[in-house]
Amino acid sequence: MRAIIGTIGAVLVLTGCGGTVTTEAAPASSAPSAAPASTAVATPSPVVTGPNVSGCFTEKDGEIFTHGDGLPGVITGKGKVGVVITYERNGNVCTWRPLSDHLVAAGYRVLLYARPGRDYPDEVAAEMAERLLKDVKRVFLVGGSMGATASVPAAEKVAAKSAGKDAGKDAGKAGSRVAGVVALSGAIDEGDAARISFPLLQIGSENDAYGGATDLARAHDAATKAPDNEVHVVKGESLHASALFGSPHGPQVLDWITDFMNRHAAPEKG
């Protein structure tokens, strides 16, 4: 049933409960004074031309598509199990490239997409999952921060559609198409968590103001129907969402995600 895992010194098994607060970006430092004319100027990075997503995914990576009001997305990889990645508020797909590449190498097909930064993305995440399910048998929904929080109701919508039910009525029981949800630095609503009956993995930093240890604990305690309810908290850190990938904890975080997905990629028998 539920799995609560704490590993190595950097990870703490979380307990307790708490509230949700928003995370503000650190103020930008003052701009340096202009350099003397004789100072060499760094060569700018090449400008990406042609279809792309945020300049870091091109047609060399996979299929570029558009959705909504012409916003771009990409599907990369060839696997039979899909992954939809929804990034954090004011983020972009580029900081999620380490996870995407890791999952493609592990045999998954991954969809990343651009979206309006401040819109709550549960509807569009569900739409992206339906798009990917045209080519795969099952799908994981992965998100960071607000994208993590929204991935749970999005997964419930997808599962409910496959069952022919209204979203929210034990939707996860029809979750043969929903393999699970991976939430990085999310603050999942307790009501949404209580309806989960697909596997849930939460990862976050102990001191993160949004999606930290207290938020993860609250969702974990509410998700009593989840067949696998796994939590990893990086002790003493305040790394938020995709910032985890570029940290010293990045390789372990990537392994936690792929280990979880590998366990749940195939439908449960019985």
Secondary structure by P-SEA (a helix, b strand, c coil): cbbbbbcccccccccccbbbbbbbccccccccccccccccccccccccccccccccccccccbbbbcccbbbbbbbccccbbbbbbbccccccccaaaaaaaaaaabbbbbbbccccccccaaaaaaaaaaaaacccbbbbbbccccccaaaaaaaaaaaaaaccccccccccccccccbbbbccccccaaaaaacccbbbbbbbcccccccaaaaaaaaaaccccccbbbbbbccccccccccccccaaaaaaaaaaaaaaaccccccc
